[in-house]
């Protein structure tokens, strides 16, 4: 359809490039350019070796592929980002910029998606054992 319109415009001899035409008069692609990644850019912010070690620590897991490890790492990143944003909102309500444990506790109580974390003691939540 668009090719027919471009052919009709070329046949009419208007000679003026349209907005969607490139500098040489050819039609520009309607899709945005593919994102380029710098060499060495990481797709995951968490170290995949650590995530793999955590997965292998589970006695029920025998094998885990690289794709599964990457997806688990990405899910963990999204979880941490989400709970941190919600906890930061709790800190802002208290007119603070620094997150405290009570902000995480308040976010866990306020957001239904974090209900699975309710009832855990501080020792079970602590990352530093």
C-alpha positions, 0 to 999 in steps of 0.5 A, a space after each residue: 500500500 505505501 509502496 503504491 503511494 510512493 510509486 504514484 508520487 514518483 510518477 506524478 513528478 512532484 520531485 519534492 521529498 516527503 517527510 518520511 522520505 530520507 535525504 536521497 528520496 527513498 522511504 524511511 523505515 517506520 521502525 525505530 533503529 535497533 538499540 546498540 549496545 556498547 561492547 562489554 555492556 551487561 544485560 544483567 546488573 546482578 552477577 550471573 555466577 552468583 545467581 547460578 551459585 544461589 540456584 545450585 544451593 537449592 537441593 531440589 535443583 539439579 540443572 539450570 541453563 544459562 537462559 534460566 539463570 539470566 531470567 532469574 537474575 532479571 526477575 530479582 533485579 525487577 523485584 529489588 527495584 519494585 520493593 525499593 521504589 515502594 519503600 522509598 515512597 514510605 520514606 518520602 511520606 516520613 519526609 526522609 530520603 534515606 531508606 530504613 528497615 521500617 520503610 521496607 516493613 511498611 512497603 511489605 504491609 502496604 503492597 499486596 504483591 509483597 504479602 508473601 514476605 509478611 510474618 518473616 522475622 528480621 533475622 530471616 529477612 536479613 541479607 547479612 547472616 
